[in-house]
Amino acid sequence: MLIKVVKNAFLRWSDLLAQRSGIDINYYIKGGFLTTFGYAMDVASGIIVGFAFARLIPREVYGQWQLIQSFWGIASIFALSGMGPAVIRAVAQGNDGMYKRGIATVFKWSFLGSLGIAVASGYYYYYLHEVSYASTLLALSALFPFSSICGYYGNLLFGQKKLKKLAIFNAYSRLFYTITVIPLIYFQRELFPIAFGSVLIDTTVRGILTFKSLGFIRNDNIDKGTVTYGKQISYLKILQIVADQIDGILIASYLGFESLAVYSIARAIPDIIRDLSGRLVNLSIPKISQWEEDIHNKRFVKLYTIRLIWFSILIILIYVIICPLLFRILFPKYLDAIQLSQIYILTFIGFPATLLGIWFQATKKIRIISFNYTYSAATQIILNIFLIPILGSLGAIIAKVTNYVTSFIISYLLFIRATNAIQDSQRIHVEKN
């Protein structure tokens, strides 16, 4: 009885708050809880698996694995990363038929990514005589197309607002991955079984869930512009993908695999925090996808951007304080990464740009999106090329912080400019009428 009274009182409060704020509070409360539950598994999995890597395998092997991740990231250019948001938008608008078409398009293009990984394998075999490393890359190239489409279930379920189902799928995926990869890391110390086994396990479990998600398709409606739009976004991300991966390649080339391992551990926890926070903000995609450009939506985005700034500052302060303790518990072999990690968390200052990016995509501000991606990527690539040879891993982190902060400032200024233009257009329309 008491629970029912509390529940009813809470719902009345949230309805009142929704009426006054103009925001669907119940949707965000429900979605936030479900998404937090689902993605909490990601956080737990990341920490546990990262703990196992740091504790059980040599730095050299972990650095090699991280370089493979960089090559894998470069190959993802051909997996059309922009197709996911495009499919979410299409599904949110009732065009579920675009889900299968999106998967087919990504699968076809991803074979070029496999070819790229195979070429890298040949380079390590013929020029560097790294037979074991080359064999690992070649084996992984065969899995790349399948890995690219596995996990695509999230785009369908997210667009349909099936947040509970998505949370359950994500929880199953991460739980199975964690309990199978940990024994693999424990019993193996060589790169090939760890790398190939990890990718195979992840691809298999997410592939099963993606196949199961086909049963949730509600209709065969097609939006002809979705594939084109997804490709456009993907093309715009090419430079950014290269920028995101070039630091790992340069660090491994100039400083070696162990330095890359330290750099990767320094980024581990801040990246998990950013990923989880970003996914919570991404709850707004199904709502924003249905918006029209008007002054109310401008106020919403502006208000929550300011709140995200204060949220980012709070997260940074907390992390800087607790970082040494976290590393002593989780990564005792990587205590030399503490200062790097404390500096790297400053990238979180640019986190509010996530919401602005969602708004730009939902309102199809292609020119702004193009400018943001180009500026961000060019800045990061140039800074990495100049700073890493001089400052090493610290140079890579300075490049990241500079890029995130300046990109956010520019995004916010472009948002204000775009919404002011909308406001002027609406005022002129009213005056004419």
C-alpha positions in Angstrom: 0.0 0.0 0.0 2.8 2.4 0.9 4.7 1.6 -2.3 1.6 2.3 -4.3 1.1 5.7 -2.6 4.7 6.7 -3.1 4.6 5.6 -6.8 1.4 7.6 -7.4 2.9 10.6 -5.7 6.1 10.3 -7.7 4.1 10.1 -11.0 2.0 13.1 -10.1 5.2 15.1 -9.4 6.8 14.0 -12.7 3.7 14.9 -14.6 3.6 18.3 -13.0 7.3 18.8 -13.8 6.7 17.7 -17.4 3.9 20.2 -17.8 6.0 23.1 -16.5 9.3 22.2 -18.3 7.8 20.9 -21.5 10.0 17.8 -21.3 8.8 14.2 -21.2 10.1 13.5 -17.7 8.6 10.1 -17.4 10.3 9.0 -20.7 13.7 10.3 -19.5 13.3 8.8 -16.0 12.3 5.4 -17.3 14.8 5.5 -20.1 17.6 6.7 -17.9 17.1 3.9 -15.4 16.9 1.2 -18.1 19.8 2.6 -20.0 21.9 2.9 -16.8 21.1 -0.7 -16.0 22.1 -1.9 -19.4 25.2 0.2 -19.8 26.2 -0.4 -16.2 27.1 -3.9 -17.6 29.4 -2.2 -20.0 31.1 -0.3 -17.2 31.4 -3.4 -15.1 32.6 -5.5 -18.1 35.2 -2.9 -19.1 36.6 -2.6 -15.6 36.7 -6.4 -15.0 38.3 -7.2 -18.4 40.6 -4.2 -18.1 41.6 -5.4 -14.6 42.3 -8.9 -16.1 44.4 -7.5 -18.9 46.4 -5.2 -16.5 46.9 -8.0 -14.0 47.5 -11.1 -16.1 49.2 -10.2 -19.4 52.5 -8.5 -20.0 52.6 -4.8 -21.0 54.1 -5.8 -24.4 51.2 -8.0 -25.3 48.6 -5.5 -24.1 50.3 -2.8 -26.2 50.2 -5.2 -29.3 46.5 -5.7 -28.6 45.9 -2.0 -28.5 47.6 -1.5 -31.8 45.3 -4.1 -33.3 42.4 -2.0 -32.0 43.8 1.0 -33.8 44.0 -0.9 -37.1 40.5 -2.3 -36.4 39.3 1.3 -35.9 40.8 2.4 -39.2 39.1 -0.5 -41.0 35.8 0.6 -39.4 35.8 3.4 -42.0 34.3 0.9 -44.4 31.7 -0.3 -41.8 29.9 3.0 -42.4 29.7 4.3 -38.8 27.1 6.9 -39.8 24.6 4.3 -40.9 23.7 3.5 -37.3 22.4 7.0 -36.4 20.6 7.1 -39.8 18.8 3.8 -39.1 17.8 5.0 -35.6 16.3 8.1 -37.1 14.5 6.1 -39.8 13.1 3.5 -37.2 12.0 6.3 -34.9 10.0 7.7 -37.8 8.3 4.4 -38.5 10.5 3.0 -41.3 11.6 -0.3 -39.8 12.4 -1.7 -43.2 15.6 0.4 -43.2 17.0 -1.9 -40.4 17.7 -4.8 -42.8 18.8 -2.5 -45.5 21.3 -0.8 -43.2 22.7 -4.2 -42.1 23.1 -5.3 -45.7 24.8 -2.1 -46.8 27.3 -2.2 -43.9 28.1 -5.9 -44.4 28.9 -5.3 -48.1 31.1 -2.3 -47.5 33.0 -3.9 -44.6 34.8 -6.4 -46.8 37.0 -3.4 -47.8 37.9 -3.1 -44.2 38.9 -6.8 -44.2 41.1 -6.1 -47.1 42.8 -3.2 -45.3 43.6 -5.4 -42.2 45.0 -8.1 -44.5 47.3 -5.5 -46.2 48.5 -4.5 -42.7 49.1 -8.2 -42.0 51.3 -8.4 -45.1 53.3 -5.4 -44.1 54.1 -6.9 -40.7 55.0 -10.2 -42.3 57.1 -9.2 -45.3 58.7 -6.0 -44.0 58.9 -6.3 -40.2 59.1 -10.1 -40.1 56.6 -10.2 -37.3 55.1 -13.6 -38.2 52.9 -14.0 -35.1 51.5 -10.5 -35.3 50.9 -10.8 -39.0 49.0 -14.1 -38.4 46.8 -12.5 -35.8 45.9 -9.6 -38.1 45.1 -12.0 -41.0 42.9 -14.1 -38.9 41.0 -11.1 -37.5 40.5 -9.7 -41.0 38.1 -12.7 -41.7 36.0 -11.7 -38.7 35.7 -8.0 -39.5 32.5 -8.0 -41.8 30.6 -10.1 -39.3 31.8 -8.0 -36.3 30.7 -4.9 -38.2 27.0 -5.9 -38.2 26.8 -7.7 -35.0 25.4 -5.5 -32.3 23.2 -3.7 -34.8 20.2 -4.6 -32.8 20.8 -1.5 -30.7 19.8 0.7 -33.6 16.4 -1.0 -34.1 15.5 -1.2 -30.4 16.7 2.3 -29.7 14.6 3.8 -32.5 11.6 1.8 -31.3 12.1 3.1 -27.7 12.3 -0.5 -26.5 14.7 0.5 -23.8 14.0 -2.4 -21.5 14.7 -4.9 -24.2 17.8 -3.1 -25.3 19.1 -3.0 -21.7 18.5 -6.8 -21.4 20.2 -7.5 -24.7 23.2 -5.4 -23.6 23.4 -7.0 -20.2 23.3 -10.5 -21.8 26.0 -9.5 -24.3 28.4 -8.0 -21.8 27.8 -10.7 -19.1 28.5 -13.6 -21.5 31.6 -11.8 -23.0 33.0 -11.2 -19.5 32.6 -14.7 -18.1 34.1 -16.2 -21.2 37.0 -13.8 -21.9 38.3 -13.8 -18.4 39.3 -17.5 -18.4 40.8 -17.0 -21.8 43.0 -14.2 -20.5 43.8 -16.2 -17.4 45.0 -19.3 -19.3 46.7 -17.6 -22.2 49.6 -15.1 -22.4 50.1 -15.0 -26.2 48.6 -12.4 -28.5 46.9 -14.7 -31.0 44.5 -16.7 -28.8 43.6 -13.6 -26.7 42.9 -11.3 -29.7 41.2 -13.8 -31.9 39.3 -15.5 -29.1 38.0 -12.1 -27.7 36.7 -10.9 -31.1 35.2 -14.3 -31.9 33.3 -14.4 -28.6 32.0 -10.9 -28.9 31.0 -11.3 -32.5 29.1 -14.6 -31.8 27.1 -13.3 -28.9 26.2 -10.0 -30.4 25.4 -11.8 -33.7 22.9 -14.0 -32.0 21.2 -11.0 -30.4 21.1 -9.2 -33.8 19.5 -12.2 -35.5 16.9 -12.4 -32.7 16.2 -8.7 -33.1 14.8 -9.3 -36.6 11.6 -10.5 -34.9 11.0 -7.0 -33.6 10.6 -5.4 -37.1 7.1 -3.9 -37.3 6.9 -3.1 -41.0 8.8 -3.0 -44.2 8.6 0.7 -44.7 11.5 2.2 -46.5 12.9 5.7 -46.4 15.0 6.1 -49.6 17.1 8.9 -48.2 18.3 7.0 -45.1 21.1 5.0 -46.8 22.3 8.1 -48.6 22.2 10.1 -45.4 24.0 7.4 -43.5 26.8 7.3 -46.1 27.1 11.1 -46.0 27.6 11.0 -42.2 30.1 8.1 -42.6 32.1 9.9 -45.2 32.3 12.9 -42.9 33.6 10.7 -40.1 36.6 9.3 -42.1 39.0 12.0 -41.0 37.7 11.7 -37.4 38.2 8.0 -37.3 41.8 8.4 -38.6 42.3 11.1 -36.0 41.0 8.9 -33.2 43.4 6.0 -34.1 46.5 7.8 -35.2 47.8 8.4 -31.6 48.0 4.7 -30.9 49.9 4.0 -34.2 52.3 6.9 -33.6 53.0 6.0 -30.0 53.7 2.3 -30.9 56.0 3.5 -33.7 57.9 6.0 -31.7 57.8 4.6 -28.2 57.0 0.9 -28.5 54.2 -1.4 -27.3 54.7 -0.9 -23.6 54.3 2.9 -23.8 51.1 2.3 -25.8 49.9 0.0 -23.0 50.5 2.7 -20.4 48.7 5.3 -22.6 45.8 3.0 -23.1 45.4 2.3 -19.4 45.5 6.0 -18.7 42.6 6.5 -21.0 40.6 3.5 -19.8 38.4 4.8 -17.0 37.8 8.3 -18.4 36.7 6.7 -21.7 34.3 4.5 -19.9 32.9 7.5 -18.0 32.5 9.4 -21.3 30.9 6.4 -23.1 28.3 5.8 -20.3 27.5 9.5 -20.0 27.2 9.9 -23.8 24.8 7.0 -24.0 22.6 8.5 -21.4 22.5 11.7 -23.4 21.8 9.7 -26.5 18.4 8.9 -24.9 17.3 12.1 -26.6 17.8 10.7 -30.1 14.3 9.2 -30.4 12.7 12.4 -29.2 14.9 14.9 -31.1 14.5 12.8 -34.3 10.9 13.9 -34.4 11.5 17.6 -33.6 10.9 20.5 -35.9 13.3 23.5 -35.8 11.6 25.9 -33.4 12.5 28.2 -30.5 11.2 25.8 -27.8 13.7 23.1 -28.9 16.5 25.6 -29.0 15.8 26.5 -25.4 15.8 22.9 -24.4 19.1 22.1 -26.0 20.7 25.3 -24.6 19.5 24.7 -21.1 20.8 21.1 -21.0 24.1 22.1 -22.6 24.7 24.5 -19.7 23.7 21.8 -17.2 26.1 19.3 -18.9 28.9 21.8 -18.5 28.5 21.8 -14.7 28.1 18.1 -14.7 31.4 17.7 -16.6 33.2 20.0 -14.1 31.9 17.9 -11.2 33.0 14.6 -12.8 36.5 16.0 -13.5 37.0 17.1 -9.9 35.8 13.8 -8.5 38.0 11.8 -10.8 41.2 13.7 -10.2 40.8 13.1 -6.5 40.0 9.4 -6.6 42.2 8.5 -9.6 45.3 7.4 -7.5 43.2 5.1 -5.4 41.5 3.6 -8.4 44.8 2.8 -10.0 46.3 1.3 -6.9 43.3 -1.1 -6.7 42.7 -1.9 -10.4 46.0 -1.2 -12.2 48.9 -1.6 -9.7 51.3 -2.4 -12.6 50.4 0.9 -14.2 50.9 3.5 -11.5 53.0 5.5 -13.9 49.8 6.2 -15.8 48.1 8.1 -13.0 49.2 11.6 -13.9 48.4 11.0 -17.6 44.9 9.8 -16.6 44.3 12.9 -14.4 45.2 15.1 -17.3 43.2 13.1 -19.8 40.0 13.5 -17.9 40.1 17.2 -18.8 38.8 16.0 -22.2 35.4 15.7 -20.4 35.1 19.5 -20.6 34.0 19.0 -24.2 31.4 16.4 -23.3 28.4 18.7 -23.7 29.1 18.8 -27.4 27.5 15.3 -27.5 24.0 16.8 -27.2 24.8 19.5 -29.7 26.0 16.8 -32.2 22.7 14.9 -31.7 20.7 18.1 -32.5 22.8 18.8 -35.6 22.2 15.3 -36.9 18.5 15.3 -36.1 18.0 18.6 -38.0 20.3 17.5 -40.8 22.7 20.4 -40.5 25.1 18.7 -42.9 27.4 21.7 -43.4 27.8 22.2 -39.7 28.4 18.5 -39.1 30.9 18.5 -41.9 32.8 21.5 -40.5 32.9 20.0 -37.0 34.2 16.7 -38.1 36.8 18.3 -40.4 38.0 20.8 -37.9 38.2 18.2 -35.0 40.0 15.6 -37.1 42.4 18.0 -38.7 43.3 19.5 -35.3 43.9 16.2 -33.7 45.9 14.7 -36.5 48.2 17.8 -36.8 48.7 18.0 -33.0 49.5 14.3 -32.7 52.0 14.4 -35.5 53.8 17.3 -34.0 53.5 16.6 -30.2 53.9 12.8 -29.9 57.5 12.8 -31.3 58.4 15.6 -28.8 56.3 14.8 -25.7 55.4 11.2 -26.2 52.2 10.0 -24.6 51.7 13.4 -22.9 51.7 15.0 -26.3 48.9 12.7 -27.4 46.8 13.6 -24.3 47.4 17.3 -24.8 46.2 16.9 -28.4 43.0 15.1 -27.2 42.2 17.8 -24.5 42.8 20.6 -26.9 40.6 19.0 -29.6 37.7 18.2 -27.2 37.6 21.7 -25.6 37.9 23.7 -28.8 35.5 21.5 -30.7 32.8 22.1 -28.0 33.3 25.8 -28.1 33.0 25.9 -31.8 29.9 23.6 -31.8 28.2 25.8 -29.3 28.8 28.9 -31.3 27.5 27.2 -34.4 24.4 26.1 -32.5 23.7 29.6 -31.4 24.2 30.9 -34.9 21.9 28.2 -36.4 19.1 28.7 -33.9 19.3 32.5 -34.2 18.7 32.1 -37.9 15.7 29.9 -37.2 14.3 32.5 -34.8 14.8 35.3 -37.4 13.1 33.2 -40.0 10.1 32.5 -37.7 9.8 36.2 -36.8 9.8 37.2 -40.5 7.1 34.6 -41.2 4.9 36.0 -38.4 5.4 39.5 -39.6 4.3 38.6 -43.2 1.2 36.9 -41.9 
